[in-house]
Amino acid sequence: MAATITAEDPLTGEEIEIPADVEVGEIVDSPATGAELEVVSTDPLTLEEAPELEEDWGE
């Protein structure tokens, strides 16, 4: 079983478990809402709602 750590879900304020080996910039799914969250810091572990990807029209 993989090690996990807890972090606060920025959308709900709930403590959620994520893999302990996450890296800055990695996207994880919130088990509470299903939203994509981005790891913005690992010390302390901080999550933010991941930005929506916009289409690239080759500009």
PQR file with spaces between the fields and no chain letter, atoms N, CA, C, O and H, PARSE charges and radii, in Angstrom:
ATOM       1  N    MET     1       0.837   -1.179    0.000 -0.4000 1.5000
ATOM       2  CA   MET     1       0.000    0.000    0.000 -0.0000 2.0000
ATOM       3  C    MET     1       0.888    1.250    0.000  0.5500 1.7000
ATOM       4  O    MET     1       1.841    1.337    0.774 -0.5500 1.4000
ATOM       5  N    ALA     2       0.575    2.201   -0.859 -0.4000 1.5000
ATOM       6  CA   ALA     2       1.372    3.412   -0.983 -0.0000 2.0000
ATOM       7  C    ALA     2       1.130    4.336    0.204  0.5500 1.7000
ATOM       8  O    ALA     2       0.027    4.410    0.744 -0.5500 1.4000
ATOM       9  H    ALA     2      -0.200    2.130   -1.487  0.4000 1.0000
ATOM      10  N    ALA     3       2.193    5.038    0.594 -0.4000 1.5000
ATOM      11  CA   ALA     3       2.080    5.991    1.705 -0.0000 2.0000
ATOM      12  C    ALA     3       1.276    7.206    1.252  0.5500 1.7000
ATOM      13  O    ALA     3       1.351    7.624    0.097 -0.5500 1.4000
ATOM      14  H    ALA     3       3.089    4.977    0.155  0.4000 1.0000
ATOM      15  N    THR     4       0.511    7.760    2.180 -0.4000 1.5000
ATOM      16  CA   THR     4      -0.286    8.942    1.879 -0.0000 2.0000
ATOM      17  C    THR     4      -0.017   10.022    2.925  0.5500 1.7000
ATOM      18  O    THR     4       0.463    9.748    4.025 -0.5500 1.4000
ATOM      19  H    THR     4       0.451    7.420    3.118  0.4000 1.0000
ATOM      20  N    ILE     5      -0.338   11.245    2.549 -0.4000 1.5000
ATOM      21  CA   ILE     5      -0.278   12.382    3.460 -0.0000 2.0000
ATOM      22  C    ILE     5      -1.596   13.133    3.336  0.5500 1.7000
ATOM      23  O    ILE     5      -2.344   12.931    2.379 -0.5500 1.4000
ATOM      24  H    ILE     5      -0.728   11.468    1.656  0.4000 1.0000
ATOM      25  N    THR     6      -1.878   13.989    4.292 -0.4000 1.5000
ATOM      26  CA   THR     6      -3.129   14.728    4.234 -0.0000 2.0000
ATOM      27  C    THR     6      -2.864   16.184    3.878  0.5500 1.7000
ATOM      28  O    THR     6      -1.821   16.752    4.200 -0.5500 1.4000
ATOM      29  H    THR     6      -1.271   14.154    5.069  0.4000 1.0000
ATOM      30  N    ALA     7      -3.837   16.759    3.209 -0.4000 1.5000
ATOM      31  CA   ALA     7      -3.792   18.172    2.835 -0.0000 2.0000
ATOM      32  C    ALA     7      -5.211   18.698    2.874  0.5500 1.7000
ATOM      33  O    ALA     7      -6.167   17.924    2.820 -0.5500 1.4000
ATOM      34  H    ALA     7      -4.685   16.298    2.947  0.4000 1.0000
ATOM      35  N    GLU     8      -5.352   20.008    2.968 -0.4000 1.5000
ATOM      36  CA   GLU     8      -6.682   20.604    2.987 -0.0000 2.0000
ATOM      37  C    GLU     8      -7.170   20.829    1.563  0.5500 1.7000
ATOM      38  O    GLU     8      -6.478   21.428    0.740 -0.5500 1.4000
ATOM      39  H    GLU     8      -4.575   20.636    3.011  0.4000 1.0000
ATOM      40  N    ASP     9      -8.370   20.339    1.290 -0.4000 1.5000
ATOM      41  CA   ASP     9      -9.013   20.576   -0.006 -0.0000 2.0000
ATOM      42  C    ASP     9      -9.415   22.053   -0.020  0.5500 1.7000
ATOM      43  O    ASP     9     -10.208   22.477    0.821 -0.5500 1.4000
ATOM      44  H    ASP     9      -8.932   19.852    1.959  0.4000 1.0000
ATOM      45  N    PRO    10      -8.880   22.849   -0.964 -0.5600 1.5000
ATOM      46  CA   PRO    10      -9.179   24.287   -0.972  0.2800 2.0000
ATOM      47  C    PRO    10     -10.630   24.618   -1.307  0.5500 1.7000
ATOM      48  O    PRO    10     -11.085   25.731   -1.043 -0.5500 1.4000
ATOM      49  N    LEU    11     -11.353   23.676   -1.877 -0.4000 1.5000
ATOM      50  CA   LEU    11     -12.742   23.914   -2.243 -0.0000 2.0000
ATOM      51  C    LEU    11     -13.713   23.621   -1.104  0.5500 1.7000
ATOM      52  O    LEU    11     -14.740   24.286   -0.971 -0.5500 1.4000
ATOM      53  H    LEU    11     -10.983   22.771   -2.091  0.4000 1.0000
ATOM      54  N    THR    12     -13.382   22.611   -0.275 -0.4000 1.5000
ATOM      55  CA   THR    12     -14.306   22.205    0.788 -0.0000 2.0000
ATOM      56  C    THR    12     -13.767   22.443    2.191  0.5500 1.7000
ATOM      57  O    THR    12     -14.536   22.481    3.151 -0.5500 1.4000
ATOM      58  H    THR    12     -12.548   22.071   -0.384  0.4000 1.0000
ATOM      59  N    GLY    13     -12.446   22.606    2.319 -0.4000 1.5000
ATOM      60  CA   GLY    13     -11.840   22.757    3.636 -0.0000 2.0000
ATOM      61  C    GLY    13     -11.621   21.440    4.352  0.5500 1.7000
ATOM      62  O    GLY    13     -11.105   21.417    5.469 -0.5500 1.4000
ATOM      63  H    GLY    13     -11.821   22.576    1.539  0.4000 1.0000
ATOM      64  N    GLU    14     -12.014   20.328    3.711 -0.4000 1.5000
ATOM      65  CA   GLU    14     -11.840   19.002    4.301 -0.0000 2.0000
ATOM      66  C    GLU    14     -10.396   18.542    4.165  0.5500 1.7000
ATOM      67  O    GLU    14      -9.693   18.928    3.231 -0.5500 1.4000
ATOM      68  H    GLU    14     -12.433   20.347    2.803  0.4000 1.0000
ATOM      69  N    GLU    15      -9.967   17.716    5.106 -0.4000 1.5000
ATOM      70  CA   GLU    15      -8.665   17.076    4.990 -0.0000 2.0000
ATOM      71  C    GLU    15      -8.812   15.879    4.053  0.5500 1.7000
ATOM      72  O    GLU    15      -9.684   15.033    4.250 -0.5500 1.4000
ATOM      73  H    GLU    15     -10.538   17.403    5.865  0.4000 1.0000
ATOM      74  N    ILE    16      -7.957   15.813    3.033 -0.4000 1.5000
ATOM      75  CA   ILE    16      -7.994   14.694    2.092 -0.0000 2.0000
ATOM      76  C    ILE    16      -6.642   14.006    2.072  0.5500 1.7000
ATOM      77  O    ILE    16      -5.625   14.618    2.397 -0.5500 1.4000
ATOM      78  H    ILE    16      -7.248   16.501    2.873  0.4000 1.0000
ATOM      79  N    GLU    17      -6.627   12.745    1.693 -0.4000 1.5000
ATOM      80  CA   GLU    17      -5.387   11.992    1.589 -0.0000 2.0000
ATOM      81  C    GLU    17      -4.928   11.967    0.142  0.5500 1.7000
ATOM      82  O    GLU    17      -5.713   11.722   -0.774 -0.5500 1.4000
ATOM      83  H    GLU    17      -7.453   12.248    1.428  0.4000 1.0000
ATOM      84  N    ILE    18      -3.645   12.225   -0.047 -0.4000 1.5000
ATOM      85  CA   ILE    18      -3.052   12.144   -1.383 -0.0000 2.0000
ATOM      86  C    ILE    18      -1.740   11.374   -1.264  0.5500 1.7000
ATOM      87  O    ILE    18      -1.203   11.249   -0.163 -0.5500 1.4000
ATOM      88  H    ILE    18      -3.006   12.424    0.697  0.4000 1.0000
ATOM      89  N    PRO    19      -1.210   10.854   -2.376 -0.5600 1.5000
ATOM      90  CA   PRO    19       0.049   10.104   -2.310  0.2800 2.0000
ATOM      91  C    PRO    19       1.178   10.957   -1.721  0.5500 1.7000
ATOM      92  O    PRO    19       1.277   12.152   -2.002 -0.5500 1.4000
ATOM      93  N    ALA    20       2.023   10.331   -0.906 -0.4000 1.5000
ATOM      94  CA   ALA    20       3.097   11.041   -0.222 -0.0000 2.0000
ATOM      95  C    ALA    20       4.199   11.517   -1.170  0.5500 1.7000
ATOM      96  O    ALA    20       4.978   12.400   -0.811 -0.5500 1.4000
ATOM      97  H    ALA    20       1.942    9.360   -0.678  0.4000 1.0000
ATOM      98  N    ASP    21       4.276   10.947   -2.370 -0.4000 1.5000
ATOM      99  CA   ASP    21       5.367   11.291   -3.282 -0.0000 2.0000
ATOM     100  C    ASP    21       4.971   12.329   -4.334  0.5500 1.7000
ATOM     101  O    ASP    21       5.579   12.387   -5.403 -0.5500 1.4000
ATOM     102  H    ASP    21       3.644   10.230   -2.661  0.4000 1.0000
ATOM     103  N    VAL    22       3.948   13.158   -4.037 -0.4000 1.5000
ATOM     104  CA   VAL    22       3.533   14.172   -5.007 -0.0000 2.0000
ATOM     105  C    VAL    22       4.616   15.225   -5.179  0.5500 1.7000
ATOM     106  O    VAL    22       5.432   15.453   -4.286 -0.5500 1.4000
ATOM     107  H    VAL    22       3.455   13.111   -3.169  0.4000 1.0000
ATOM     108  N    GLU    23       4.607   15.862   -6.347 -0.4000 1.5000
ATOM     109  CA   GLU    23       5.567   16.912   -6.655 -0.0000 2.0000
ATOM     110  C    GLU    23       4.823   18.182   -7.033  0.5500 1.7000
ATOM     111  O    GLU    23       3.671   18.132   -7.462 -0.5500 1.4000
ATOM     112  H    GLU    23       3.944   15.676   -7.073  0.4000 1.0000
ATOM     113  N    VAL    24       5.490   19.325   -6.871 -0.4000 1.5000
ATOM     114  CA   VAL    24       4.901   20.610   -7.247 -0.0000 2.0000
ATOM     115  C    VAL    24       4.506   20.564   -8.727  0.5500 1.7000
ATOM     116  O    VAL    24       5.272   20.106   -9.575 -0.5500 1.4000
ATOM     117  H    VAL    24       6.426   19.366   -6.522  0.4000 1.0000
ATOM     118  N    GLY    25       3.309   21.042   -9.013 -0.4000 1.5000
ATOM     119  CA   GLY    25       2.802   21.047  -10.381 -0.0000 2.0000
ATOM     120  C    GLY    25       1.968   19.839  -10.725  0.5500 1.7000
ATOM     121  O    GLY    25       1.309   19.813  -11.765 -0.5500 1.4000
ATOM     122  H    GLY    25       2.687   21.415   -8.324  0.4000 1.0000
ATOM     123  N    GLU    26       1.988   18.836   -9.869 -0.4000 1.5000
ATOM     124  CA   GLU    26       1.213   17.615  -10.118 -0.0000 2.0000
ATOM     125  C    GLU    26      -0.274   17.884   -9.877  0.5500 1.7000
ATOM     126  O    GLU    26      -0.639   18.681   -9.012 -0.5500 1.4000
ATOM     127  H    GLU    26       2.523   18.857   -9.024  0.4000 1.0000
ATOM     128  N    ILE    27      -1.112   17.218  -10.642 -0.4000 1.5000
ATOM     129  CA   ILE    27      -2.558   17.343  -10.515 -0.0000 2.0000
ATOM     130  C    ILE    27      -3.102   16.107   -9.800  0.5500 1.7000
ATOM     131  O    ILE    27      -2.797   14.975  -10.176 -0.5500 1.4000
ATOM     132  H    ILE    27      -0.815   16.571  -11.344  0.4000 1.0000
ATOM     133  N    VAL    28      -3.907   16.336   -8.769 -0.4000 1.5000
ATOM     134  CA   VAL    28      -4.558   15.237   -8.050 -0.0000 2.0000
ATOM     135  C    VAL    28      -6.062   15.502   -8.047  0.5500 1.7000
ATOM     136  O    VAL    28      -6.497   16.650   -8.134 -0.5500 1.4000
ATOM     137  H    VAL    28      -4.155   17.255   -8.463  0.4000 1.0000
ATOM     138  N    ASP    29      -6.842   14.445   -7.947 -0.4000 1.5000
ATOM     139  CA   ASP    29      -8.296   14.577   -7.903 -0.0000 2.0000
ATOM     140  C    ASP    29      -8.768   14.640   -6.461  0.5500 1.7000
ATOM     141  O    ASP    29      -8.297   13.883   -5.613 -0.5500 1.4000
ATOM     142  H    ASP    29      -6.488   13.512   -7.877  0.4000 1.0000
ATOM     143  N    SER    30      -9.693   15.537   -6.187 -0.4000 1.5000
ATOM     144  CA   SER    30     -10.294   15.622   -4.862 -0.0000 2.0000
ATOM     145  C    SER    30     -11.277   14.471   -4.701  0.5500 1.7000
ATOM     146  O    SER    30     -12.190   14.324   -5.513 -0.5500 1.4000
ATOM     147  H    SER    30     -10.076   16.152   -6.876  0.4000 1.0000
ATOM     148  N    PRO    31     -11.105   13.650   -3.663 -0.5600 1.5000
ATOM     149  CA   PRO    31     -12.070   12.569   -3.456  0.2800 2.0000
ATOM     150  C    PRO    31     -13.444   13.097   -3.023  0.5500 1.7000
ATOM     151  O    PRO    31     -14.449   12.402   -3.178 -0.5500 1.4000
ATOM     152  N    ALA    32     -13.492   14.310   -2.488 -0.4000 1.5000
ATOM     153  CA   ALA    32     -14.753   14.880   -2.015 -0.0000 2.0000
ATOM     154  C    ALA    32     -15.588   15.448   -3.156  0.5500 1.7000
ATOM     155  O    ALA    32     -16.803   15.252   -3.193 -0.5500 1.4000
ATOM     156  H    ALA    32     -12.676   14.875   -2.362  0.4000 1.0000
ATOM     157  N    THR    33     -14.938   16.160   -4.097 -0.4000 1.5000
ATOM     158  CA   THR    33     -15.686   16.847   -5.150 -0.0000 2.0000
ATOM     159  C    THR    33     -15.382   16.335   -6.552  0.5500 1.7000
ATOM     160  O    THR    33     -16.139   16.602   -7.485 -0.5500 1.4000
ATOM     161  H    THR    33     -13.952   16.319   -4.067  0.4000 1.0000
ATOM     162  N    GLY    34     -14.281   15.602   -6.708 -0.4000 1.5000
ATOM     163  CA   GLY    34     -13.873   15.149   -8.032 -0.0000 2.0000
ATOM     164  C    GLY    34     -13.136   16.223   -8.813  0.5500 1.7000
ATOM     165  O    GLY    34     -12.722   15.990   -9.949 -0.5500 1.4000
ATOM     166  H    GLY    34     -13.667   15.386   -5.949  0.4000 1.0000
ATOM     167  N    ALA    35     -12.968   17.400   -8.215 -0.4000 1.5000
ATOM     168  CA   ALA    35     -12.276   18.501   -8.901 -0.0000 2.0000
ATOM     169  C    ALA    35     -10.782   18.208   -8.999  0.5500 1.7000
ATOM     170  O    ALA    35     -10.219   17.496   -8.167 -0.5500 1.4000
ATOM     171  H    ALA    35     -13.305   17.589   -7.293  0.4000 1.0000
ATOM     172  N    GLU    36     -10.152   18.769  -10.027 -0.4000 1.5000
ATOM     173  CA   GLU    36      -8.709   18.637  -10.172 -0.0000 2.0000
ATOM     174  C    GLU    36      -8.031   19.700   -9.325  0.5500 1.7000
ATOM     175  O    GLU    36      -8.366   20.882   -9.399 -0.5500 1.4000
ATOM     176  H    GLU    36     -10.609   19.347  -10.702  0.4000 1.0000
ATOM     177  N    LEU    37      -7.064   19.256   -8.509 -0.4000 1.5000
ATOM     178  CA   LEU    37      -6.321   20.156   -7.643 -0.0000 2.0000
ATOM     179  C    LEU    37      -4.843   20.090   -8.009  0.5500 1.7000
ATOM     180  O    LEU    37      -4.311   19.021   -8.307 -0.5500 1.4000
ATOM     181  H    LEU    37      -6.792   18.296   -8.448  0.4000 1.0000
ATOM     182  N    GLU    38      -4.186   21.252   -7.981 -0.4000 1.5000
ATOM     183  CA   GLU    38      -2.767   21.320   -8.315 -0.0000 2.0000
ATOM     184  C    GLU    38      -1.946   21.474   -7.040  0.5500 1.7000
ATOM     185  O    GLU    38      -2.294   22.258   -6.156 -0.5500 1.4000
ATOM     186  H    GLU    38      -4.618   22.121   -7.739  0.4000 1.0000
ATOM     187  N    VAL    39      -0.846   20.714   -6.953 -0.4000 1.5000
ATOM     188  CA   VAL    39       0.077   20.849   -5.831 -0.0000 2.0000
ATOM     189  C    VAL    39       0.932   22.081   -6.104  0.5500 1.7000
ATOM     190  O    VAL    39       1.693   22.102   -7.072 -0.5500 1.4000
ATOM     191  H    VAL    39      -0.564   20.077   -7.671  0.4000 1.0000
ATOM     192  N    VAL    40       0.817   23.107   -5.262 -0.4000 1.5000
ATOM     193  CA   VAL    40       1.580   24.340   -5.463 -0.0000 2.0000
ATOM     194  C    VAL    40       2.757   24.452   -4.508  0.5500 1.7000
ATOM     195  O    VAL    40       3.640   25.285   -4.712 -0.5500 1.4000
ATOM     196  H    VAL    40       0.199   23.090   -4.476  0.4000 1.0000
ATOM     197  N    SER    41       2.783   23.623   -3.466 -0.4000 1.5000
ATOM     198  CA   SER    41       3.897   23.592   -2.526 -0.0000 2.0000
ATOM     199  C    SER    41       3.886   22.244   -1.825  0.5500 1.7000
ATOM     200  O    SER    41       2.825   21.672   -1.575 -0.5500 1.4000
ATOM     201  H    SER    41       2.065   22.947   -3.300  0.4000 1.0000
ATOM     202  N    THR    42       5.086   21.735   -1.506 -0.4000 1.5000
ATOM     203  CA   THR    42       5.157   20.479   -0.768 -0.0000 2.0000
ATOM     204  C    THR    42       5.588   20.693    0.677  0.5500 1.7000
ATOM     205  O    THR    42       5.507   19.766    1.482 -0.5500 1.4000
ATOM     206  H    THR    42       5.948   22.200   -1.709  0.4000 1.0000
ATOM     207  N    ASP    43       6.047   21.900    1.026 -0.4000 1.5000
ATOM     208  CA   ASP    43       6.470   22.174    2.399 -0.0000 2.0000
ATOM     209  C    ASP    43       6.113   23.592    2.784  0.5500 1.7000
ATOM     210  O    ASP    43       6.930   24.489    2.574 -0.5500 1.4000
ATOM     211  H    ASP    43       6.114   22.653    0.371  0.4000 1.0000
ATOM     212  N    PRO    44       4.941   23.845    3.334 -0.5600 1.5000
ATOM     213  CA   PRO    44       3.903   22.867    3.680  0.2800 2.0000
ATOM     214  C    PRO    44       3.113   22.449    2.442  0.5500 1.7000
ATOM     215  O    PRO    44       3.092   23.166    1.442 -0.5500 1.4000
ATOM     216  N    LEU    45       2.477   21.307    2.513 -0.4000 1.5000
ATOM     217  CA   LEU    45       1.688   20.808    1.392 -0.0000 2.0000
ATOM     218  C    LEU    45       0.499   21.732    1.167  0.5500 1.7000
ATOM     219  O    LEU    45      -0.346   21.905    2.045 -0.5500 1.4000
ATOM     220  H    LEU    45       2.494   20.725    3.326  0.4000 1.0000
ATOM     221  N    THR    46       0.448   22.320   -0.025 -0.4000 1.5000
ATOM     222  CA   THR    46      -0.609   23.273   -0.360 -0.0000 2.0000
ATOM     223  C    THR    46      -1.216   22.912   -1.702  0.5500 1.7000
ATOM     224  O    THR    46      -0.504   22.665   -2.675 -0.5500 1.4000
ATOM     225  H    THR    46       1.134   22.179   -0.739  0.4000 1.0000
ATOM     226  N    LEU    47      -2.545   22.884   -1.742 -0.4000 1.5000
ATOM     227  CA   LEU    47      -3.275   22.579   -2.970 -0.0000 2.0000
ATOM     228  C    LEU    47      -4.102   23.785   -3.386  0.5500 1.7000
ATOM     229  O    LEU    47      -4.572   24.544   -2.538 -0.5500 1.4000
ATOM     230  H    LEU    47      -3.123   23.085   -0.952  0.4000 1.0000
ATOM     231  N    GLU    48      -4.279   23.961   -4.681 -0.4000 1.5000
ATOM     232  CA   GLU    48      -5.170   24.976   -5.236 -0.0000 2.0000
ATOM     233  C    GLU    48      -5.978   24.330   -6.348  0.5500 1.7000
ATOM     234  O    GLU    48      -5.567   23.321   -6.920 -0.5500 1.4000
ATOM     235  H    GLU    48      -3.897   23.345   -5.370  0.4000 1.0000
ATOM     236  N    GLU    49      -7.135   24.919   -6.654 -0.4000 1.5000
ATOM     237  CA   GLU    49      -7.918   24.408   -7.769 -0.0000 2.0000
ATOM     238  C    GLU    49      -7.094   24.559   -9.045  0.5500 1.7000
ATOM     239  O    GLU    49      -6.558   25.632   -9.327 -0.5500 1.4000
ATOM     240  H    GLU    49      -7.470   25.739   -6.189  0.4000 1.0000
ATOM     241  N    ALA    50      -6.999   23.473   -9.813 -0.4000 1.5000
ATOM     242  CA   ALA    50      -6.207   23.505  -11.047 -0.0000 2.0000
ATOM     243  C    ALA    50      -6.888   24.405  -12.066  0.5500 1.7000
ATOM     244  O    ALA    50      -8.111   24.382  -12.202 -0.5500 1.4000
ATOM     245  H    ALA    50      -7.434   22.603   -9.585  0.4000 1.0000
ATOM     246  N    PRO    51      -6.098   25.198  -12.781 -0.5600 1.5000
ATOM     247  CA   PRO    51      -6.691   26.069  -13.801  0.2800 2.0000
ATOM     248  C    PRO    51      -7.269   25.248  -14.945  0.5500 1.7000
ATOM     249  O    PRO    51      -6.755   24.185  -15.291 -0.5500 1.4000
ATOM     250  N    GLU    52      -8.349   25.764  -15.524 -0.4000 1.5000
ATOM     251  CA   GLU    52      -8.931   25.117  -16.698 -0.0000 2.0000
ATOM     252  C    GLU    52      -7.985   25.320  -17.877  0.5500 1.7000
ATOM     253  O    GLU    52      -7.461   26.416  -18.080 -0.5500 1.4000
ATOM     254  H    GLU    52      -8.767   26.628  -15.243  0.4000 1.0000
ATOM     255  N    LEU    53      -7.775   24.278  -18.636 -0.4000 1.5000
ATOM     256  CA   LEU    53      -6.937   24.396  -19.827 -0.0000 2.0000
ATOM     257  C    LEU    53      -7.744   25.055  -20.932  0.5500 1.7000
ATOM     258  O    LEU    53      -8.886   24.682  -21.198 -0.5500 1.4000
ATOM     259  H    LEU    53      -8.200   23.389  -18.471  0.4000 1.0000
ATOM     260  N    GLU    54      -7.131   26.038  -21.569 -0.4000 1.5000
ATOM     261  CA   GLU    54      -7.791   26.702  -22.681 -0.0000 2.0000
ATOM     262  C    GLU    54      -7.279   26.098  -23.970  0.5500 1.7000
ATOM     263  O    GLU    54      -6.153   25.606  -24.036 -0.5500 1.4000
ATOM     264  H    GLU    54      -6.203   26.341  -21.353  0.4000 1.0000
ATOM     265  N    GLU    55      -8.115   26.137  -24.997 -0.4000 1.5000
ATOM     266  CA   GLU    55      -7.699   25.595  -26.285 -0.0000 2.0000
ATOM     267  C    GLU    55      -6.609   26.441  -26.883  0.5500 1.7000
ATOM     268  O    GLU    55      -6.634   27.667  -26.778 -0.5500 1.4000
ATOM     269  H    GLU    55      -9.030   26.536  -24.943  0.4000 1.0000
ATOM     270  N    ASP    56      -5.644   25.786  -27.518 -0.4000 1.5000
ATOM     271  CA   ASP    56      -4.569   26.480  -28.219 -0.0000 2.0000
ATOM     272  C    ASP    56      -4.873   26.397  -29.697  0.5500 1.7000
ATOM     273  O    ASP    56      -4.817   25.320  -30.292 -0.5500 1.4000
ATOM     274  H    ASP    56      -5.624   24.790  -27.604  0.4000 1.0000
ATOM     275  N    TRP    57      -5.190   27.514  -30.280 -0.4000 1.5000
ATOM     276  CA   TRP    57      -5.559   27.558  -31.693 -0.0000 2.0000
ATOM     277  C    TRP    57      -4.346   27.828  -32.580  0.5500 1.7000
ATOM     278  O    TRP    57      -4.490   28.289  -33.712 -0.5500 1.4000
ATOM     279  H    TRP    57      -5.235   28.389  -29.797  0.4000 1.0000
ATOM     280  N    GLY    58      -3.154   27.543  -32.066 -0.4000 1.5000
ATOM     281  CA   GLY    58      -1.949   27.708  -32.873 -0.0000 2.0000
ATOM     282  C    GLY    58      -1.505   29.143  -32.991  0.5500 1.7000
ATOM     283  O    GLY    58      -0.768   29.502  -33.910 -0.5500 1.4000
ATOM     284  H    GLY    58      -3.037   27.169  -31.146  0.4000 1.0000
ATOM     285  N    GLU    59      -1.948   29.959  -32.070 -0.4000 1.5000
ATOM     286  CA   GLU    59      -1.586   31.369  -32.109 -0.0000 2.0000
ATOM     287  C    GLU    59      -0.297   31.618  -31.373  0.5500 1.7000
ATOM     288  O    GLU    59       0.163   32.757  -31.303 -0.5500 1.4000
ATOM     289  H    GLU    59      -2.546   29.668  -31.324  0.4000 1.0000
